[in-house]
Amino acid sequence: MTWITALLLSVTLAAPFGGAEARATDVGDAGLTLEVRVEVDAPATAVLVRGINATGDYELPPVALSDLGDGTWGGIVLLPVVENIKLGFELIPASGVATVSELHTLVELGVDAPIFRLDEPEATFDPESGDEPGRSPRWAWLALAAGTGALALAGVWFWWGRRPRSEKEAGADLPEGDEPQT
């Protein structure tokens, strides 16, 4: 069951990287602590994780990950903010040019989205209005009922004007000498 969860909460990166995932282990006033893992398909001297905020205003210092064996690199990343930043990975080979992965948000990497909504004020119940948070106000239901009733009356009025008439009533509208056709 856990491998299915890990598969659903991870992102597959372009070569030489494989699957990548992040998990929040602690959220507090000091920031966010993450456990990060990435698969690497090429030999590497080091693998770094780099973070940048959503607007690109600042970049976090790179963090070196540990070789966990079998091509997996992982580590703990401490963020000074609780923000859905973007992470990228950098593979540094023994010789040659380093390779950098594409960026993905923490939510895309598997961190629960509600963690980043801590700054929103909590909705409160106002007993005077009777409106509960997350529910439509009572006046909205009253307006919907009134509109539905008015629409129903308009439908009855329209139908009543188009109802079939008896032959005698139908003939009353015809000029003299014309007989209703049956």
Residue pairs with C-beta under 8 A, 6 or more apart in sequence:
6 21
7 19
9 21
9 23
9 109
9 110
10 19
10 20
10 21
10 109
10 110
11 19
11 20
11 21
11 104
11 108
11 109
12 18
12 19
12 20
13 19
13 20
13 38
13 89
13 101
13 102
13 104
14 101
14 102
15 41
15 42
16 40
16 41
16 42
16 91
16 99
17 38
17 39
17 40
17 41
17 89
17 91
17 99
17 101
18 38
18 39
18 40
18 41
18 71
19 38
19 39
20 36
20 37
20 38
20 39
20 87
20 89
20 101
20 104
20 109
21 36
21 37
21 38
21 109
21 110
22 34
22 35
22 36
22 37
22 77
22 87
22 106
22 109
22 110
22 111
23 34
23 35
23 110
23 111
24 32
24 33
24 34
24 106
24 111
24 112
24 115
25 33
25 34
25 35
25 76
26 32
26 33
27 33
27 82
27 115
27 118
30 80
31 78
31 79
31 80
31 81
31 82
32 78
32 79
32 81
32 82
32 83
32 115
33 76
33 77
33 78
33 79
34 76
34 77
34 78
34 79
34 106
34 111
35 74
35 75
35 76
35 77
36 49
36 65
36 74
36 75
36 76
36 77
36 87
36 109
37 68
37 72
37 73
37 74
38 47
38 49
38 65
38 72
38 73
38 74
38 89
38 101
39 71
39 72
39 73
40 47
40 71
40 72
40 73
40 91
41 71
42 91
42 93
42 99
43 93
43 94
44 67
44 73
44 91
44 92
44 93
45 92
45 93
45 94
46 64
46 65
46 92
47 64
47 65
47 67
47 73
47 89
47 90
47 91
47 92
48 62
48 63
48 64
48 65
48 89
48 90
48 92
49 62
49 63
49 65
49 75
49 77
49 87
49 88
49 89
49 90
50 59
50 60
50 62
50 63
50 87
50 88
50 89
50 90
50 100
51 59
51 60
51 77
51 79
51 85
51 86
51 87
51 88
52 58
52 59
52 60
52 85
52 86
52 88
52 103
53 81
53 83
53 85
53 86
54 83
54 84
54 85
54 86
54 105
60 79
60 80
60 85
62 90
63 75
63 77
64 75
65 73
65 74
65 75
65 89
66 73
66 74
66 75
67 73
68 74
79 85
82 115
82 116
82 118
83 116
84 105
84 106
84 107
84 111
84 113
84 116
85 105
85 106
86 103
86 104
86 105
86 106
87 103
87 104
87 105
87 106
87 109
88 100
88 101
88 102
88 103
88 104
89 100
89 101
90 98
90 99
90 100
90 101
91 98
91 99
91 100
91 101
92 98
93 99
106 116
107 113
107 116
123 133
123 134
124 133
125 131
125 132
125 133
129 137
129 138
130 138
131 137
131 138
167 180
167 182
170 180
171 179
171 180
174 180
